[in-house]
Every structure is written in structure tokens, then in C-alpha cells.
């Protein structure tokens, strides 16, 4: 009876749901190009960057979005996180008791979130939301989290069996918060009811819009039943409240995409509509390309082809995850060229965010991909000879159009099927074209004219 009583007072009415919001453009899987999303019926490549993961909590959110939009970007990350200084938590804090009331909301938090959704919708910037911000539930962050029984007036340690301290890393999965669902041996209907309340509140805003992607967790190591449960719940609530489809994924912790954990996403399109592969961005060079390309080919072979996303690309000078700015730029471009549906620079100091350098790269990739029939292009190496690992990468389409990317100085030989073609070089660091040249002959020695990050656009004439 406790569970049903809880649902009676925590169930959320979707009053105020804006049907007008559902009549705009909707983000779906492209029918003609299922490796990509489409928005308003047009295939879409998602390129982005931001200086925060929980961008809705930032004081300069509009400025960041305007910078991104001006650079041709259209993709940001949104963890529902509250762990940084100046962030608000989602529940109301009773100042008399200094404890949270999980039956009441912190309107500042939710107003920030709703404003963020409106700003991104106006700019047609796609938002990838992470529902459970994993690191908010461990170590020092758990000590201030409203769900910690020490911090709220709604339940106790004895009733919930939740710990008051979790000093271990999330990979140890020592917080029972992630084992509350009905299929778990540690089912906890009391906590689950408040978790449901939070998700319902989130959906009361997001289901008004058509530009949302959902990811259940950030770098999770918990049972796959947890992600499956919440993915199903989000889809069910969407069907109950709107005809608008929702797209859901999960983000696993292992850096190796061949780790069996990732198969819970790759092999289950009935649960996960797209596949999040950001952890591959801990890899570098040729290995980064080979791993990403191999997963897409595996999806094709299984008949499970759908978008793969990169909501965080690591690498920054002085960053803590290894790699520098150039490494981040390489990974950004490689992701786009091996066929990922999205690429976003991670926040500083783990990435280069939405800095001027990041915006130049985003602008360059938009210029390059818009210059050919990109969504029909596929990666290849066969026409490239005298190529070393990580020296050059190429994609091409059946019309003879090609993009060749050089991370650094390099020179490769390229066999061209046409006798006459145009070469147009793009300086990725500056988002600047060189004057195009028309060349004759089927064999070409292609040399990067820039110190780093050069793209050649090759088209038949």
C-alpha cells in the first residue's frame, strides 16, 4: 500500500502541455539515411560544443547558444546535474529544517530548464539530455544530493536502505539508488516513487518540444535492467501524453566499444533508438577511427543500422583526460567522416567546449559537409596509397565527390575515376577556403598545404 499511496501524491499531471509545441519540427531517424537523424523531414548532421554539461544551469546560456548557432552548430549536451558551484537542485529546500522536501519543487531549477528548452528550440539546436547524472550520486556530490536520506524529510536510511556516504567511484556501483526498479532484488518502491516524480517533471517540459534526445545515464556501470526500465517508462509516458515519438539511448562506461556492455545498446534497437559512443573518444589516432567505423559496419551487418552519437569529445591543452586541442579536433573530424550522426566538444578542461577554436572547427565541418552530397558518402581508404596510419582519411559518394582529411602534414596518392576534377582546400583551423584548382589526370599526389587539419574537397568537373 505504501507504493500506491506514494503514487497518489507524486503523480504529475501534464496540465499545461502545449500541443502547439508538438506541431513544429520533429527529430526522428532519417528514413532514407537511417545512420542519421532528420529534423522537419531533412537529414541532419549534429555538430556542437558547450562550456558546461548542464548548460541550463549556466548564467551565459544564451550567449553560448548564440555563438554555437553562428558557427553552424546545432547540438548540445544537457545533464540534469546540480553538482557544480552555483547550481540549483530540483527539489525544494525547507530552510527551517535545512532538508529537502521531495514532494515540492525548486522552481528556480525548473525555470532554468524550461528557458533552456525554449532557447534551443528557437535556434533549432538539438538537446541530448542525460536523465540521471551519475556522478551526482557518488562521493562528495552524494553528501549534498536531495535523494540522500540524510538530506530530505521524506524517508530514512532504515526505510530505504540508501547509504548516507558513497566514497567509491561510480564504477563500483555502491549506491543502491540505481537498484530501486521492480526487476531488482533490492526493489525500493519508496525511492522509486520519488525517482518517478523527477522523471515525470522532466517530461512535463521536454514533451512539449520536438528537438530532444534522451540518454538514461552518464558512463553507467549498473545493471542493464535500470536503463531498460527508464527507457521503457519514458516511451510509455510519451505515448500517453503525445503522439510525438521519443528517441532514447544509454551511455556505458567501458572505453572499448567491443566491451560486452555496449552490446546492450548496439544489439537492442527495440529498446535504444540510437547508440551513444562517446567513450570511444578516449582512443586516439587510427585506433579511434577503426573502432568507430567497425561498430557502424557491425550495425549494418546485423540490420540494426541507426545513428551513433558522440555527445562528448575529449582533448584539451592542460586537460585531465589526455590529448590536447589538436587531438580533440582530430577526433571531431574523424567522427563525422566515419559516419557518426553527431559530434560535440566536451566542456573545458576535458574538452575545448564552444571556444573560438571549437567554433572554427564546427564552421569548417559544416562548410565541408554542405559542399557535397554528404549523406550518401561513405568512408574508404582504397583509392589512397602511400598512406601511413592516421595520415589521411577519405569519404566519397557515387557521384565522384570526395572529402580527404589530413590531421597533420601529410601526402598521399589518390586514384581519381574522372579525368578532370576540382580540388578545393579548406583550412579547418580558420574555416577558410583556398582558391579552387582544376586538375587533369587519374592519379594525384595530394599534399596538405597547412600545418594541421586540412580538408580537400574533390569534385568531378
C-alpha positions in Angstrom: 0.0 0.0 0.0 2.9 2.3 0.6 3.8 2.3 -3.1 0.3 3.2 -4.3 -0.1 5.9 -1.7 3.2 7.4 -2.9 2.0 7.4 -6.5 -1.2 9.1 -5.4 0.6 12.3 -4.3 3.6 12.2 -6.6 1.9 11.5 -9.9 2.3 14.5 -12.1 -0.5 16.0 -14.3 0.7 17.2 -17.6 -1.6 20.1 -17.4 -0.3 23.0 -19.5 1.2 20.7 -22.1 1.5 22.7 -25.2 0.0 21.0 -28.2 1.4 23.8 -30.3 4.8 22.7 -29.3 4.2 19.3 -31.0 3.2 20.9 -34.3 6.7 22.2 -35.1 9.6 20.2 -36.5 10.2 16.8 -35.0 13.5 15.0 -34.6 13.3 11.4 -35.9 15.5 8.8 -37.5 16.0 9.5 -41.2 14.0 7.1 -43.4 16.4 7.5 -46.3 19.6 7.7 -44.3 19.0 5.7 -41.0 22.6 6.3 -40.0 21.5 9.9 -39.3 18.7 11.9 -37.7 16.3 14.1 -39.6 14.5 17.3 -38.4 11.5 18.6 -40.2 11.9 15.9 -42.8 15.5 16.8 -43.7 18.6 14.7 -42.8 20.7 16.4 -40.2 24.3 16.2 -39.1 24.7 17.3 -35.4 27.7 19.4 -34.6 28.2 21.1 -31.3 30.1 22.2 -28.2 29.4 23.9 -24.9 31.3 25.0 -21.9 29.0 23.2 -19.5 27.4 19.7 -19.4 24.4 21.1 -17.6 24.1 24.1 -19.8 20.7 25.1 -18.5 22.3 26.0 -15.1 24.7 28.4 -16.8 24.4 32.2 -16.5 25.6 32.7 -20.0 23.4 30.0 -21.7 22.0 32.4 -24.3 25.5 33.6 -25.2 26.8 30.1 -25.7 23.9 29.1 -27.8 24.2 32.2 -30.0 27.9 31.5 -30.5 27.2 27.9 -31.4 24.4 28.8 -33.8 26.5 31.4 -35.6 29.2 28.8 -36.2 26.7 26.4 -37.8 26.4 24.3 -34.7 23.1 22.6 -33.7 23.8 20.2 -30.8 24.4 20.5 -27.1 24.5 18.2 -24.1 22.2 18.6 -21.0 23.0 16.5 -17.9 20.3 17.1 -15.3 23.2 17.8 -12.9 23.5 20.0 -9.8 26.9 19.3 -8.5 28.8 22.5 -9.6 29.1 25.7 -7.6 26.1 27.9 -8.2 23.8 25.1 -9.4 20.3 24.6 -8.1 18.9 21.2 -7.1 15.5 20.1 -8.4 13.6 19.8 -5.1 12.5 22.5 -2.7 14.8 23.1 0.3 12.9 23.8 3.6 15.1 26.5 5.1 13.7 25.9 8.6 14.8 22.3 8.7 17.6 22.6 6.1 16.2 19.5 4.5 14.7 18.9 1.1 11.0 18.2 0.6 10.8 15.6 -2.3 7.1 16.4 -2.7 7.8 20.0 -3.7 9.9 21.6 -6.5 12.6 24.2 -6.7 11.1 26.5 -9.3 14.4 28.2 -10.0 15.9 24.9 -11.2 12.9 24.1 -13.4 12.5 27.6 -14.8 16.1 27.5 -15.8 15.5 24.2 -17.6 12.4 25.4 -19.3 14.1 28.6 -20.5 16.9 26.5 -21.9 14.5 24.3 -23.9 12.8 27.4 -25.3 16.1 29.0 -26.3 17.4 25.8 -28.0 14.1 25.3 -29.8 14.1 28.8 -31.2 17.6 28.2 -32.6 16.9 24.7 -33.7 19.7 23.3 -31.6 19.2 19.6 -30.7 19.4 18.8 -27.0 20.7 15.4 -25.8 19.5 15.0 -22.2 21.1 12.7 -19.6 18.4 11.9 -17.1 20.5 10.6 -14.3 23.7 12.5 -13.8 25.7 9.5 -12.5 28.4 11.5 -10.7 25.8 13.5 -8.6 25.2 10.2 -6.7 28.7 9.4 -5.5 31.4 10.7 -3.3 31.2 14.4 -2.2 28.3 15.1 -4.5 26.1 12.5 -2.8 26.7 14.2 0.5 24.6 17.2 -0.7 22.1 15.3 -3.0 18.4 15.6 -2.0 17.9 11.9 -2.6 20.4 11.2 0.2 18.2 10.2 3.2 20.3 12.5 5.4 19.2 15.5 3.3 15.4 15.1 2.9 12.4 14.9 5.2 10.6 12.2 3.3 12.4 8.9 4.1 15.0 7.5 6.3 18.1 5.2 6.0 16.2 2.4 7.8 13.2 2.6 5.4 15.1 2.9 2.1 18.5 1.2 2.8 20.2 4.0 0.9 23.7 4.9 2.1 24.4 8.3 3.5 28.0 8.1 2.2 29.3 6.6 -1.0 33.0 7.3 -1.1 33.7 5.0 -4.1 33.9 5.8 -7.8 30.6 5.2 -9.7 32.1 2.1 -11.5 31.9 0.3 -8.2 28.1 0.8 -8.3 27.9 1.0 -4.5 24.8 3.3 -4.4 21.5 1.4 -4.1 19.8 4.4 -5.7 20.4 2.6 -9.0 18.8 -0.7 -7.8 15.3 0.5 -7.0 13.4 -0.8 -10.0 10.8 -3.6 -9.8 13.1 -6.2 -11.5 15.9 -5.6 -9.0 16.3 -7.9 -5.9 16.7 -4.7 -3.9 13.5 -3.1 -5.3 12.7 0.0 -3.3 9.2 1.4 -4.1 9.6 4.4 -1.8 12.7 5.8 -3.5 11.4 4.6 -6.9 8.3 6.8 -6.4 10.3 9.9 -6.0 12.5 9.0 -8.9 9.3 8.7 -11.0 8.3 12.1 -9.8 11.5 13.6 -11.0 11.3 11.9 -14.4 7.6 13.0 -14.8 8.5 16.5 -14.0 11.3 16.5 -16.6 8.9 15.1 -19.2 6.3 17.7 -18.5 8.7 20.1 -20.1 10.5 18.1 -22.7 7.4 16.5 -24.3 6.3 20.0 -25.3 9.2 20.1 -27.8 10.4 18.1 -30.8 14.2 18.7 -30.6 15.1 16.3 -27.7 17.2 13.2 -27.5 17.2 11.2 -24.2 20.2 9.3 -22.7 19.4 7.5 -19.4 22.8 7.8 -17.7 26.3 9.2 -18.0 29.0 6.5 -18.1 27.0 3.9 -16.3 28.2 0.6 -14.9 24.9 -0.6 -13.3 22.6 -3.4 -14.4 21.2 -3.1 -17.9 17.8 -3.5 -16.4 18.0 0.0 -15.0 18.4 1.6 -18.4 15.8 -0.7 -20.0 13.3 0.2 -17.3 13.7 4.0 -17.7 13.8 3.9 -21.5 10.5 2.0 -21.4 9.0 4.4 -18.9 9.9 7.5 -20.9 8.5 6.0 -24.1 5.3 4.9 -22.4 4.7 8.3 -20.9 5.3 9.9 -24.3 2.7 7.7 -25.9 0.2 8.6 -23.1 0.7 12.3 -23.4 1.5 13.0 -27.1 1.8 11.3 -30.5 5.3 12.6 -30.7 8.0 9.8 -30.8 10.9 10.0 -28.4 14.4 8.7 -29.1 16.4 7.1 -26.2 19.9 5.7 -25.7 22.2 4.7 -22.9 25.9 5.6 -22.3 28.1 2.7 -20.9 31.4 3.3 -19.1 33.9 1.0 -20.9 36.2 2.8 -23.2 36.4 -0.2 -25.5 33.4 -0.3 -27.8 33.8 -4.0 -28.2 33.2 -4.5 -24.5 30.1 -6.6 -24.0 28.4 -3.9 -22.0 28.0 -1.8 -25.2 26.1 -4.7 -26.8 23.1 -3.8 -24.6 22.7 -0.7 -26.8 24.1 -2.0 -30.1 22.1 -5.2 -30.1 18.8 -3.9 -28.8 17.2 -1.4 -31.2 13.8 -2.3 -29.7 15.0 -0.5 -26.5 17.5 2.0 -27.7 16.8 4.1 -30.8 20.4 5.3 -31.2 23.8 4.4 -29.9 26.0 6.7 -27.8 29.7 6.0 -28.3 31.4 8.9 -26.6 33.7 6.6 -24.6 35.5 5.8 -27.9 36.8 9.4 -27.8 39.3 8.2 -25.1 41.0 6.5 -28.1 43.3 8.3 -30.4 44.6 8.3 -34.0 43.9 5.3 -36.3 42.5 3.2 -33.4 39.8 5.9 -32.8 38.8 5.7 -36.5 38.9 1.9 -36.8 36.9 1.4 -33.6 34.1 3.8 -34.6 33.9 2.6 -38.2 33.8 -1.0 -37.2 30.8 -0.5 -34.9 28.8 1.1 -37.7 29.7 -1.7 -40.1 28.6 -4.2 -37.4 25.2 -2.4 -37.1 24.8 -2.6 -40.9 25.6 -6.3 -41.0 23.1 -7.1 -38.2 20.4 -5.0 -39.8 20.4 -2.6 -36.8 21.8 0.5 -38.5 20.8 3.6 -36.7 22.6 6.8 -35.5 25.7 6.7 -33.3 26.3 9.8 -31.3 29.3 11.5 -29.6 28.0 13.9 -27.0 31.5 14.5 -25.6 34.8 14.6 -27.4 37.7 14.7 -25.0 41.0 16.5 -25.5 42.3 19.9 -24.5 45.6 21.6 -23.7 46.1 21.0 -20.0 43.1 18.7 -19.9 42.8 15.8 -17.5 41.8 13.1 -19.9 44.9 13.1 -22.1 45.3 14.6 -25.5 45.5 18.2 -26.5 43.4 20.6 -28.6 44.6 19.1 -31.8 43.7 15.6 -30.6 40.1 16.9 -29.9 39.9 18.4 -33.4 41.1 15.2 -35.0 38.5 13.1 -33.2 35.8 15.6 -34.0 36.6 15.4 -37.8 37.1 11.6 -37.7 33.8 11.1 -36.1 32.0 13.0 -38.8 33.9 11.2 -41.6 33.5 7.7 -40.3 29.7 8.2 -40.2 28.7 9.3 -36.7 25.5 11.2 -36.5 26.8 13.7 -34.0 30.0 15.3 -32.7 30.2 17.7 -29.7 33.3 19.1 -28.0 33.4 18.3 -24.3 33.4 21.1 -21.7 36.7 22.5 -20.5 39.0 21.4 -19.1 38.2 17.9 -20.5 37.5 19.4 -24.0 37.6 22.7 -25.9 33.9 23.5 -25.4 32.5 26.3 -27.5 35.7 28.3 -27.7 36.7 30.2 -30.7 38.9 27.3 -31.8 35.9 24.9 -31.4 33.6 27.2 -33.3 36.1 27.4 -36.3 36.2 23.6 -36.5 32.4 23.4 -36.3 32.1 26.0 -39.0 34.6 24.2 -41.2 32.9 20.8 -40.9 29.6 22.4 -41.8 31.2 24.1 -44.8 32.8 20.8 -45.9 29.8 18.6 -45.5 27.5 21.1 -47.1 29.7 21.2 -50.2 29.0 17.6 -51.3 26.1 15.1 -51.2 27.3 14.2 -47.7 24.6 11.8 -46.5 25.3 9.5 -49.4 29.0 9.5 -48.8 30.9 6.5 -47.2 34.4 6.2 -45.8 37.1 4.4 -47.8 40.8 4.0 -48.0 41.1 2.0 -51.2 41.9 5.0 -53.5 44.6 6.2 -51.1 48.1 4.9 -51.4 51.4 5.6 -49.7 49.3 6.3 -46.6 50.5 5.9 -43.1 48.3 5.3 -40.1 46.4 8.5 -39.2 47.9 10.3 -42.1 44.7 10.9 -44.1 41.1 9.8 -44.1 38.6 9.9 -47.0 34.9 9.6 -47.8 33.2 9.7 -51.1 29.8 9.2 -52.8 28.7 7.6 -56.0 28.8 10.9 -57.8 32.6 11.0 -57.5 32.6 13.7 -54.8 35.2 13.2 -52.1 36.4 14.7 -48.8 40.0 13.9 -47.8 41.1 15.0 -44.3 44.8 15.4 -43.1 45.2 15.7 -39.3 48.7 17.0 -39.8 51.3 17.4 -42.5 50.9 14.6 -45.0 51.0 13.5 -48.6 49.1 10.6 -50.2 48.4 9.4 -53.7 44.8 9.3 -54.8 43.3 7.5 -57.7 40.5 9.5 -59.3 37.9 7.9 -61.6 37.4 11.1 -63.5 40.0 12.6 -65.9 39.1 16.2 -64.8 38.3 17.3 -61.3 38.4 20.3 -59.0 40.3 20.4 -55.7 39.2 22.9 -53.1 41.3 23.1 -49.9 39.8 24.1 -46.5 41.8 25.3 -43.6 39.9 23.7 -40.7 41.6 25.9 -38.0 40.5 29.1 -39.8 37.3 28.0 -41.6 38.8 29.5 -44.7 38.9 28.2 -48.3 41.8 28.4 -50.7 41.2 29.2 -54.3 40.0 26.0 -56.1 42.1 24.4 -58.7 41.1 22.2 -61.7 43.3 19.2 -62.3 43.6 16.6 -65.1 44.6 13.0 -64.8 43.5 10.0 -62.8 46.5 9.8 -60.4 47.0 12.6 -57.9 49.6 13.3 -55.3 47.6 15.1 -52.6 49.6 17.1 -50.1 48.2 19.1 -47.1 49.1 22.8 -47.6 48.5 23.5 -43.9 50.5 22.7 -40.8 47.5 20.9 -39.3 43.9 20.0 -40.1 43.4 20.3 -43.9 40.4 19.2 -45.8 40.4 18.7 -49.6 37.0 18.7 -51.4 37.3 16.9 -54.7 34.6 17.1 -57.3 34.4 15.9 -60.9 34.2 18.7 -63.5 
